[in-house]
Amino acid sequence: MLKPIKLANNNFLSSLDLSTNEVLHILELATNFKNKEININLSNKVLGLIFDKSSTRTRVSFQVAMTRLGGTTIDLNPTTSQIKRGEPIKDTARVLSRYCDVIAIRTFDHSDLEEYAKWSSKPVINALTDLEHPCQALADFLTIHEEFIDFKNVVLTFIGDGNNVANSLILCGALLGVEVRIACPKGYEPNSVVIKKAYEIYKNKNLLKITNDPTTAVLGANVLYTDVWSSMGEENQKEQKDKVFNGFTIDNNLVSKADKKAIILHCLPAYRSKEITDEVFESKRSRIFEQAENRLHAQQALLSCLLQ
């Protein structure tokens, strides 16, 4: 039976906190959890959730994952704790380290997450920041692996805003040697530091392509992926972005230019008729709800490794 391994890094703040072998191990472990081929007992272990941003899938998948592992979860709602009142992160982190065994944090500034990790003596997990969404990327590549068995010759095209999801797809793709294409309007490219780090990892620099042309990006692609154009905290940019992103909707026309067996992914929630049409969302090519389910299994695997 496959067993969780102790990860080299104590925290999971970025996709780059894992090595290639660790990513592959977590994906294999997640598959075992999904197929009910493994049973890990983390009774008496406690997961603390600090969510400054609203959440459905991340919150529920973490809670269910911890429950299935035999542990418990404490929802540390900032509005009902001292966190919202402005208690210094270094104080909160040091106290929670004495109560919890692992902390998952969903917040805006990535620097806040790093501050928690600096002062916490227990593992800290990035449950989403404005810079990265590494837990989502694990579920995404688990879904891709289920479909294509391995990552050789897989082309992943992300169409939309070069946001936290795009950043994590780039970094995790670099670790796995997957060709990643990002198509976004000018001025909305992924983080330049993330792109630089990815190029340093890729053995073949041609496997990462950033373009402003969605038609070119989807040619022969095996995976078409999109996300909302306006993330949480960008509500005031929504009207402007809707205009700028005109032409970046995944519709049947774009899908027809991809590989005949291409699958469709979306990290949800989706705004149909904006970043994706309802027809494509509900098509036989869609693996969107398998992808959502895989958040649970990937996080079971991650938690079991971090709590070794």
C-alpha positions in Angstrom: 0.0 0.0 0.0 1.3 3.4 -0.9 2.1 5.5 2.1 2.4 9.3 2.6 5.9 10.6 2.5 7.3 13.4 4.6 7.7 16.5 2.4 10.9 18.4 2.3 9.2 21.7 3.0 7.1 22.1 6.1 4.7 24.5 4.3 2.8 24.5 1.1 2.6 28.2 0.1 3.5 27.7 -3.5 3.6 25.0 -6.1 7.3 25.3 -6.0 7.3 24.1 -2.4 7.1 20.7 -3.9 9.6 18.8 -6.0 8.5 17.0 -9.2 8.6 13.6 -7.3 6.6 15.0 -4.5 3.9 16.3 -6.9 3.7 12.9 -8.5 3.6 11.1 -5.2 0.7 13.4 -4.0 -1.2 12.7 -7.3 -0.7 8.9 -6.9 -1.8 9.1 -3.3 -4.8 11.2 -4.2 -5.8 8.5 -6.7 -5.5 5.9 -4.0 -7.8 8.0 -1.7 -10.3 8.4 -4.5 -10.4 4.7 -5.2 -10.6 3.9 -1.5 -7.4 1.9 -1.6 -5.8 3.6 1.3 -6.8 4.5 4.9 -4.9 7.0 6.9 -5.8 7.8 10.5 -5.2 11.3 11.7 -7.3 11.2 14.7 -6.6 13.9 17.2 -5.1 16.1 14.4 -6.7 19.5 14.0 -6.9 21.7 10.9 -7.5 25.4 11.3 -9.1 27.3 8.5 -8.5 31.1 8.2 -10.5 32.4 5.3 -10.4 36.1 4.6 -12.2 35.4 1.2 -15.4 33.6 0.7 -15.2 30.0 -0.4 -17.3 27.0 -1.4 -15.1 24.2 -2.8 -11.9 25.0 -0.9 -13.6 25.3 2.4 -15.8 22.2 2.0 -13.1 20.0 0.4 -10.7 20.8 3.2 -13.2 20.1 5.9 -14.4 16.8 4.3 -10.8 15.8 3.6 -9.8 16.2 7.3 -12.9 14.4 8.4 -12.2 11.4 6.2 -8.7 11.3 7.6 -10.2 11.1 11.1 -9.2 14.6 12.2 -11.2 17.7 13.0 -11.5 21.2 11.6 -11.9 24.5 13.3 -13.3 27.3 11.1 -11.5 30.5 12.3 -13.9 33.0 10.8 -12.1 36.4 10.9 -15.4 38.2 11.6 -16.0 36.3 14.8 -12.4 36.2 16.1 -9.7 38.7 17.1 -8.2 38.4 13.6 -10.6 40.9 12.1 -9.8 43.4 14.9 -6.2 43.7 13.8 -4.3 41.3 16.0 -0.8 41.0 14.6 -0.3 37.9 12.4 2.7 36.9 14.4 0.6 36.7 17.5 -2.2 34.8 15.9 0.2 32.4 14.2 2.1 31.6 17.4 -1.1 31.0 19.4 -2.8 28.8 16.7 0.4 26.7 16.4 -0.3 25.6 20.0 -3.9 24.6 19.2 -3.8 23.3 15.6 -1.6 20.8 13.8 -1.9 22.5 10.4 -3.4 25.8 9.2 -5.0 26.5 5.7 -5.2 30.2 4.9 -7.2 31.9 2.1 -6.3 35.6 1.9 -5.5 38.4 -0.4 -1.9 39.4 0.0 0.6 36.5 -0.4 2.9 38.3 2.0 0.3 37.8 4.7 0.5 34.1 4.1 4.3 34.2 4.3 4.0 36.1 7.6 1.8 33.3 9.0 4.3 30.7 7.9 7.2 32.6 9.4 5.7 32.6 12.9 3.9 29.3 12.8 5.6 26.2 14.1 3.0 24.1 12.3 2.5 23.6 8.6 0.7 26.4 6.7 -1.2 25.7 3.5 -2.0 28.2 0.8 -5.8 27.9 0.3 -5.6 30.8 -2.2 -3.9 34.1 -2.4 -3.9 36.8 -5.1 -0.6 35.3 -6.3 -1.2 31.5 -6.3 -3.7 28.8 -5.9 -1.5 25.7 -5.6 -4.1 23.3 -4.1 -6.3 24.0 -7.2 -3.4 23.1 -9.5 -2.9 19.7 -7.7 -6.5 18.9 -8.4 -6.2 20.1 -12.0 -3.2 17.9 -12.8 -4.9 15.0 -11.0 -7.8 15.4 -13.4 -5.5 15.7 -16.4 -3.6 12.6 -15.3 -6.9 10.6 -15.0 -7.7 11.5 -18.6 -4.3 11.1 -20.3 -2.5 8.6 -18.0 0.7 10.6 -18.1 1.8 14.1 -18.9 3.9 13.4 -22.0 2.8 15.4 -25.0 -0.1 17.0 -23.1 -0.8 20.6 -24.0 -2.7 22.7 -21.5 -4.2 26.0 -22.7 -5.5 28.5 -20.2 -7.7 31.3 -21.6 -8.5 34.3 -19.6 -6.9 36.5 -16.8 -3.3 35.7 -15.9 -4.4 35.3 -12.3 -3.5 33.1 -9.3 -4.8 30.0 -11.0 -2.8 30.7 -14.2 0.3 31.3 -12.0 0.0 28.0 -10.3 -0.8 26.1 -13.5 2.4 27.5 -14.9 4.6 26.5 -12.0 3.1 23.1 -11.5 3.2 22.5 -15.3 6.9 23.4 -15.2 7.6 20.8 -12.5 5.7 18.1 -14.5 7.1 19.1 -17.9 3.7 19.9 -19.3 3.3 22.4 -22.2 1.4 25.3 -20.8 -0.1 28.0 -23.0 -1.6 31.1 -21.5 -3.9 33.3 -23.7 -4.9 36.7 -22.2 -5.4 40.3 -23.3 -2.4 42.6 -23.3 -1.7 43.9 -19.8 -3.3 40.9 -18.1 -0.4 38.4 -18.4 0.6 36.2 -15.5 3.0 37.4 -12.8 6.5 38.1 -14.4 8.3 36.6 -11.5 6.3 33.4 -11.8 7.1 33.2 -15.6 10.8 33.7 -14.8 10.8 30.9 -12.2 9.0 28.6 -14.6 11.5 29.2 -17.4 14.3 28.3 -14.9 12.6 24.9 -14.3 11.6 24.0 -17.8 14.2 21.9 -19.6 12.5 22.9 -22.9 11.8 26.6 -22.8 9.3 26.2 -25.7 6.9 24.4 -23.4 5.7 27.7 -21.9 4.0 30.2 -24.2 2.3 33.5 -23.3 0.1 34.9 -26.0 -2.6 37.5 -26.6 -4.3 35.3 -29.3 -6.7 32.6 -28.0 -7.1 31.0 -31.4 -3.4 30.3 -31.7 -3.2 29.1 -28.1 -5.9 26.4 -28.5 -4.6 24.8 -31.7 -4.1 21.0 -31.0 -4.5 21.5 -27.2 -5.5 18.6 -25.1 -6.9 20.7 -22.2 -8.8 23.9 -22.4 -9.1 25.7 -19.1 -10.6 29.0 -18.0 -11.5 31.0 -14.9 -13.6 34.0 -14.1 -12.3 37.3 -15.6 -12.8 39.2 -12.3 -11.6 37.6 -9.2 -12.7 38.3 -5.6 -11.6 41.8 -4.7 -11.9 43.0 -8.3 -15.6 43.8 -8.4 -14.9 47.4 -9.3 -13.1 46.3 -12.4 -15.8 43.9 -13.6 -17.4 46.1 -16.2 -14.0 47.2 -17.7 -12.7 43.6 -17.8 -15.9 42.3 -19.5 -15.0 44.6 -22.4 -11.3 43.9 -22.5 -11.8 40.1 -22.4 -14.3 40.1 -25.3 -13.1 37.3 -27.6 -11.6 35.2 -24.8 -14.7 33.1 -24.2 -14.3 29.3 -24.6 -17.0 28.5 -27.1 -17.6 25.8 -29.7 -15.5 27.7 -32.3 -12.4 27.7 -30.0 -13.0 24.1 -28.9 -13.2 23.0 -32.6 -9.6 24.1 -33.1 -8.3 22.0 -30.1 -7.5 18.3 -30.2 -10.5 16.1 -31.0 -10.3 14.5 -27.6 -9.6 17.7 -25.7 -11.3 18.2 -22.3 -12.7 21.3 -20.7 -11.7 22.5 -17.2 -12.9 25.4 -15.0 -12.0 25.9 -11.3 -15.5 27.4 -10.6 -17.6 29.3 -9.9 -18.4 29.9 -13.6 -20.2 32.8 -15.3 -21.7 31.2 -18.3 -21.7 33.3 -21.5 -18.7 35.2 -20.2 -15.5 33.1 -19.9 -17.3 30.0 -21.1 -20.5 29.2 -23.0 -23.2 27.1 -21.3 -23.0 24.7 -24.3 -19.3 24.0 -23.7 -19.7 23.9 -19.9 -22.3 21.2 -20.2 -20.7 19.3 -23.1 -19.4 15.7 -23.0 -15.9 17.1 -23.1 -16.4 18.8 -19.7 -14.5 17.4 -16.7 -15.4 20.3 -14.5 -17.1 18.4 -11.8 -14.6 15.6 -11.8 -12.0 18.4 -11.3 -14.0 19.9 -8.4 -14.3 16.5 -6.8 -10.5 16.0 -7.1 -10.0 19.0 -4.8 -11.1 16.7 -2.0 -8.7 13.8 -2.9 -5.7 16.0 -3.6 -6.1 17.7 -0.3 -6.4 14.4 1.6 -3.1 13.4 0.0 -1.5 16.8 0.8 -2.7 16.8 4.4 -1.6 13.2 5.0 1.9 14.1 3.8 2.2 17.4 5.8 1.1 15.7 9.0 3.7 12.9 8.9 
